[in-house]
Amino acid sequence: MTGEVDLATIGSLLADRTRATFLLTLLNGGLTSASALADRAEVSRSLASSHLRKLVEGGLLAVEPRGRQRLYRLASQSIADALEVLILLAPPARVSTLRAANDRDNLRRGRLCYDHLAGRVGVALADQLVAAELLAPEADGYAVPAAGADAFATLEIDVAALADRSRPLTRACLDWSERRHHLAGSLGAALSGELLRRGWLETREASRIVTVTPAGRDALHDVFGLAPASLDLPHGDPVPTATAAA
């Protein structure tokens, strides 16, 4: 032993497909029941409980009692950040069923990357915000000009208040499927949360998949000038082969 840190302990927690499925699922940023996680991983409730206990004891997950239920989430933002980096290094999961193929395509269209939008919708929105000069690319993130602050204010997002927080206001997060960046940071989280609150986006239980609603497609065009067609996967678009879902 070197006397530094026991990285192998974290590695052992990740080195199980059921536990890895739980961690990826909880990158949706929400609270999820053990039964829903078990269904997602296609394992028994008792086996899921055993794996969840290990993840909680290892500090990767936190559990919150809600009545008779125990709901699970990632233990911290830093856990989500670490998983995002590891995801970029991981090979793609093999798809062997129609359900898995549909999930893959839906994840590519839109997903939550912990608390911000990723996939086609996340990248298209970030690209449009830059094209409309509501964001300006800079090192590792984006500057928010006055026009951008005004546009976000129409959605009741106070950019100045977010900038006063300890978390970075913006961060450019590399998207695995689009090979470009989407908007992260406190502004990315606030924007995603507001779009969900308004019903412009819909989520699923125990899943990171996000769907833009018909009202959302219209609203994103009206507010930011985002063309609805830019949210769709191109016909015959090849499946990425370099990385797994982030």
C-alpha positions as CSV (number, residue, x, y, z in Angstrom):
1,M,0.0,0.0,0.0
2,T,1.2,3.5,-0.8
3,G,-0.5,5.3,2.1
4,E,-2.6,7.5,-0.2
5,V,-6.2,6.3,-0.8
6,D,-7.8,2.9,-1.3
7,L,-9.1,3.5,-4.9
8,A,-9.7,-0.3,-5.2
9,T,-12.6,0.0,-2.7
10,I,-14.5,2.3,-5.1
11,G,-13.5,0.1,-8.0
12,S,-15.0,-3.0,-6.3
13,L,-18.3,-1.1,-5.8
14,L,-18.4,-0.3,-9.5
15,A,-17.3,-3.8,-10.7
16,D,-20.8,-5.3,-10.6
17,R,-23.4,-4.7,-13.4
18,T,-26.3,-4.5,-11.1
19,R,-24.7,-1.8,-8.9
20,A,-23.5,0.0,-12.1
21,T,-27.1,0.0,-13.4
22,F,-28.3,1.5,-10.1
23,L,-25.7,4.3,-10.3
24,L,-26.4,5.1,-13.9
25,T,-30.1,5.2,-13.2
26,L,-29.7,7.5,-10.3
27,L,-27.9,10.0,-12.6
28,N,-31.4,11.1,-13.2
29,G,-30.8,13.3,-10.0
30,G,-33.9,12.1,-8.3
31,L,-35.1,9.8,-5.5
32,T,-35.9,6.3,-6.6
33,S,-37.4,3.3,-4.7
34,A,-35.6,0.0,-4.3
35,S,-38.3,-1.8,-6.1
36,A,-38.1,0.5,-9.1
37,L,-34.3,0.1,-9.2
38,A,-34.7,-3.7,-9.0
39,D,-37.1,-3.6,-11.9
40,R,-34.7,-1.5,-13.9
41,A,-31.8,-3.9,-13.3
42,E,-34.0,-6.9,-13.7
43,V,-33.0,-8.5,-10.4
44,S,-35.0,-9.6,-7.3
45,R,-35.9,-7.2,-4.5
46,S,-33.7,-9.1,-2.1
47,L,-30.7,-8.9,-4.4
48,A,-31.3,-5.3,-5.1
49,S,-31.4,-4.5,-1.3
50,S,-28.1,-6.2,-0.8
51,H,-26.4,-4.2,-3.6
52,L,-28.0,-1.0,-2.4
53,R,-26.8,-1.5,1.1
54,K,-23.2,-1.9,-0.2
55,L,-23.5,1.3,-2.2
56,V,-24.8,3.2,0.8
57,E,-22.1,1.8,3.1
58,G,-19.5,2.7,0.5
59,G,-20.7,6.3,0.4
60,L,-21.9,6.4,-3.2
61,L,-25.6,6.4,-2.4
62,A,-27.8,8.1,0.3
63,V,-31.1,6.7,1.5
64,E,-34.1,8.7,2.6
65,P,-37.0,7.1,4.5
66,R,-40.5,8.1,3.1
67,G,-43.2,6.4,5.1
68,R,-42.7,2.7,4.6
69,Q,-40.5,3.3,1.6
70,R,-36.7,3.8,1.4
71,L,-35.8,6.1,-1.5
72,Y,-32.3,6.2,-2.9
73,R,-30.2,8.9,-4.6
74,L,-26.6,9.6,-5.4
75,A,-24.8,10.8,-2.2
76,S,-23.5,14.1,-3.7
77,Q,-22.8,16.2,-6.7
78,S,-19.2,15.0,-6.6
79,I,-20.3,11.4,-7.1
80,A,-22.3,12.5,-10.2
81,D,-19.3,14.4,-11.5
82,A,-17.0,11.4,-11.0
83,L,-19.5,9.1,-12.8
84,E,-19.7,11.5,-15.7
85,V,-16.0,11.3,-16.2
86,L,-15.9,7.5,-16.0
87,I,-18.8,7.2,-18.4
88,L,-16.7,8.9,-21.1
89,L,-14.0,6.2,-20.6
90,A,-16.4,3.2,-20.7
91,P,-17.2,1.1,-23.7
92,P,-20.8,1.0,-25.0
93,A,-23.2,-1.6,-23.5
94,R,-24.1,-4.3,-25.9
95,V,-27.7,-4.1,-27.1
96,S,-29.4,-7.4,-27.7
97,T,-33.2,-6.7,-27.2
98,L,-35.7,-4.4,-28.8
99,R,-36.3,-2.8,-25.4
100,A,-32.6,-2.1,-24.9
101,A,-32.4,-0.6,-28.5
102,N,-35.3,1.7,-27.8
103,D,-33.8,2.8,-24.5
104,R,-30.5,3.5,-26.2
105,D,-32.2,5.6,-28.8
106,N,-34.4,7.5,-26.3
107,L,-31.3,8.2,-24.1
108,R,-29.6,9.6,-27.2
109,R,-32.6,11.9,-27.9
110,G,-32.8,13.3,-24.4
111,R,-31.6,12.4,-20.9
112,L,-30.7,13.9,-17.6
113,C,-27.1,14.1,-16.8
114,Y,-27.7,14.3,-13.0
115,D,-29.5,17.7,-12.9
116,H,-29.0,19.1,-16.4
117,L,-30.1,18.2,-20.0
118,A,-28.0,15.9,-22.2
119,G,-28.4,14.1,-25.4
120,R,-29.7,15.6,-28.7
121,V,-32.0,18.0,-26.9
122,G,-29.3,19.2,-24.5
123,V,-26.8,19.8,-27.2
124,A,-29.3,21.4,-29.6
125,L,-30.4,23.8,-26.9
126,A,-26.9,24.7,-25.9
127,D,-26.0,25.3,-29.6
128,Q,-29.1,27.5,-30.1
129,L,-28.3,29.5,-27.0
130,V,-24.9,30.2,-28.4
131,A,-26.2,30.9,-31.9
132,A,-28.7,33.4,-30.5
133,E,-25.9,35.1,-28.5
134,L,-27.6,34.2,-25.2
135,L,-24.5,32.3,-24.2
136,A,-20.9,32.9,-25.2
137,P,-18.4,30.0,-25.2
138,E,-15.4,30.5,-23.0
139,A,-12.8,28.2,-21.3
140,D,-14.7,25.2,-19.8
141,G,-18.0,26.9,-19.8
142,Y,-20.1,29.8,-21.1
143,A,-20.4,33.5,-20.3
144,V,-23.9,34.9,-20.0
145,P,-24.4,38.3,-21.7
146,A,-27.1,40.7,-20.7
147,A,-29.4,39.4,-23.5
148,G,-29.0,35.9,-22.1
149,A,-29.8,37.0,-18.5
150,D,-32.9,38.7,-19.8
151,A,-34.0,35.6,-21.8
152,F,-33.5,33.3,-18.7
153,A,-35.4,35.9,-16.6
154,T,-38.5,35.2,-18.7
155,L,-38.4,31.7,-17.3
156,E,-38.0,33.1,-13.8
157,I,-34.3,32.1,-13.7
158,D,-32.2,34.7,-11.9
159,V,-28.7,34.4,-13.4
160,A,-27.2,36.9,-10.9
161,A,-28.4,34.9,-7.9
162,L,-27.1,31.7,-9.4
163,A,-23.7,33.3,-10.0
164,D,-23.4,34.1,-6.3
165,R,-23.5,30.4,-5.4
166,S,-20.4,28.3,-4.8
167,R,-21.2,26.0,-7.7
168,P,-20.0,27.3,-11.1
169,L,-22.7,29.2,-13.0
170,T,-22.0,27.3,-16.2
171,R,-19.9,24.3,-17.4
172,A,-19.5,22.8,-20.8
173,C,-20.2,19.1,-20.3
174,L,-19.0,16.8,-23.1
175,D,-21.9,14.8,-24.5
176,W,-21.2,11.1,-25.3
177,S,-23.7,10.7,-28.1
178,E,-23.4,14.1,-29.9
179,R,-19.7,14.5,-29.5
180,R,-20.3,18.2,-28.5
181,H,-21.0,20.0,-25.3
182,H,-24.2,20.7,-23.4
183,L,-24.9,23.2,-20.7
184,A,-24.1,22.1,-17.1
185,G,-23.5,24.1,-13.9
186,S,-26.1,25.9,-11.7
187,L,-27.6,27.5,-14.8
188,G,-27.9,24.2,-16.6
189,A,-29.6,22.7,-13.6
190,A,-31.9,25.7,-13.1
191,L,-32.9,25.6,-16.8
192,S,-33.6,21.9,-16.8
193,G,-35.6,22.1,-13.5
194,E,-37.8,25.0,-14.9
195,L,-38.5,23.1,-18.2
196,L,-39.6,20.1,-16.2
197,R,-41.7,22.3,-13.8
198,R,-43.5,23.9,-16.8
199,G,-44.2,20.5,-18.3
200,W,-42.1,21.1,-21.4
201,L,-40.1,18.0,-20.5
202,E,-41.3,14.7,-19.1
203,T,-39.3,12.1,-17.2
204,R,-39.8,8.4,-16.4
205,E,-39.5,6.6,-13.1
206,A,-36.1,4.9,-12.6
207,S,-34.8,6.3,-15.9
208,R,-32.7,9.2,-17.1
209,I,-34.7,9.4,-20.4
210,V,-36.3,12.8,-21.0
211,T,-39.0,13.5,-23.6
212,V,-39.8,17.0,-25.0
213,T,-43.5,17.4,-24.9
214,P,-45.4,18.9,-27.9
215,A,-45.9,22.1,-25.8
216,G,-42.2,22.0,-25.0
217,R,-41.2,21.9,-28.6
218,D,-43.4,24.9,-29.3
219,A,-42.2,26.8,-26.2
220,L,-38.5,26.2,-26.9
221,H,-38.9,27.6,-30.3
222,D,-40.8,30.6,-29.1
223,V,-38.5,31.4,-26.2
224,F,-35.1,30.5,-27.6
225,G,-35.7,30.0,-31.4
226,L,-34.9,26.3,-31.2
227,A,-36.1,24.5,-34.3
228,P,-38.2,21.5,-33.4
229,A,-36.5,19.4,-36.1
230,S,-33.1,19.9,-34.3
231,L,-34.4,17.7,-31.4
232,D,-34.8,14.6,-33.6
233,L,-32.2,12.0,-34.3
234,P,-31.2,12.1,-38.0
235,H,-32.6,9.3,-40.0
236,G,-30.1,6.5,-40.3
237,D,-27.8,8.1,-37.7
238,P,-25.1,5.6,-36.7
239,V,-24.9,4.4,-33.1
240,P,-21.9,5.9,-31.3
241,T,-19.2,3.3,-30.6
242,A,-16.6,5.1,-28.5
243,T,-18.3,5.7,-25.1
244,A,-21.2,4.8,-22.9
245,A,-24.1,7.0,-21.9
246,A,-23.3,10.2,-20.0
